[in-house]
Amino acid sequence: MNILDRGVRVGSRPAKGAKQCDQDRFRGQRMRKTDVSALYTAFPHLEKLEKLWGSKDGRDFINALLNDTRGGTRQGFPAEHAVTILRLLLEHDALFPQFEDSTGAIWQDPERQRRPR
């Protein structure tokens, strides 16, 4: 079995009286396939993501890990952990597209957008 094929449930049961969208999100959409065990072993403070998974704050947290927010002083993650974080971002965006931001537009070629197809 590939480690990407394993589903890992994160979070806890929704409280009684929780909004329907929270209950729907809990019923399967919160299943994460990316194995984070090595990442959490190396960087235990990143386990904070378990509580944030499936929310805008979770998406923002993952995105902040991939970007230097310390004025050029951030060393970055070792390659194996950077790949895991990128997989988490892609998986989060696929499961929760409502939290995906439009920063991807900066990577598009403006000249290509102007050309008629």
N, C-alpha and C positions, 0 to 999 in steps of 0.2 A: 504494500500500500504506500503510495506517495504521500509525503507529509502534507501536501496541499489538498489531498482528498479527505483528510480528517476534519470533521466539523468540531469546533470547540464552542460550547455555549458560554457566553459571558453575561455578567450581570446577575441579578436575582429576580425572583418572581415579582410581578407588578403588585403594588398594594391594592387592597380592595378599594373600589371606587376610582381606580386610575382611569384616565381617559381612554376611550376605545382605541385611539391610534397607538397609545403606549402598549395596550394589550396585544394589538395586532403585531406590533413590532416585536414583542416578546415571543410570539408564537412561531418562531422559525426564522424570521428575517434577521435576527441577531446572531445567527450561526456564523461563526468566523472560521475560515479554513486555513488561514495563514498560521503556521507554527511560530509562536513567539517565545518558546521556552529558553532558547539560547540568548535572545535579546533581553529577556527579563533577568536572566542569571547575570549577564554582564552589566546591565543597567536597571537595577531593581526599582529605581524611582519611576521608570516608565510604566510600571504596573498600574499607574493612575489611569491609563487608557482603558482598563477594564470597566471602570465606572462611567467613563465618558463615551464608550463605544455606542454608536447609533445616534449620536447627537451632533449638533453644530459645533459644540465645544470640543467634541472628540475629533471631528474633522480638522478644526483649527489647530488642535494640539499636534496631530500628526503632521500637518502642513508646516507648523513652526519647527518641528524637528528636522525637516528637510531644508530649511532656509536659515541663513545666518541672521540672527536677530541680535547679535552682540557686537556689531560694528567691526567685523573682520577678525574677532578674537576666537571664534568658534573653530575647533579643530576638525570637527566632523566625526562621523561614525566609521568604524572599520567597514570595509566593503560588504561583508556578509550581513552585518546589521543594517546597513543603509539599504540593501536590497529588501530585507524584511520590512523595513519601515515603508519603503515605496510600495511593496505588495499590500501592506495594510491600507495605505492611502487609496490605491486602486480598488481594493476590495470594498472599502468603506463607501467610495463613490458609486460603485456598482450596486451595493445594497441600499444605500440611502442617497439617491441622486438629488433629493430636495436640499441637501446640505452642500452639494458641490458648488464651488464658486466659479466665477467666469475668468479667473486669472489665466486659464489656458489660452484665452484669446491673444495674449501678448506673444505667444509662440507662433501664431499664424503669420504668414507672409502677407503684408498689406498690399503688395503689388499683385499677388495672386487673387486677392479678393476683388480687386478692381477690374481684372480681365474678364470679359464675357466668356461664358462657357459654351 
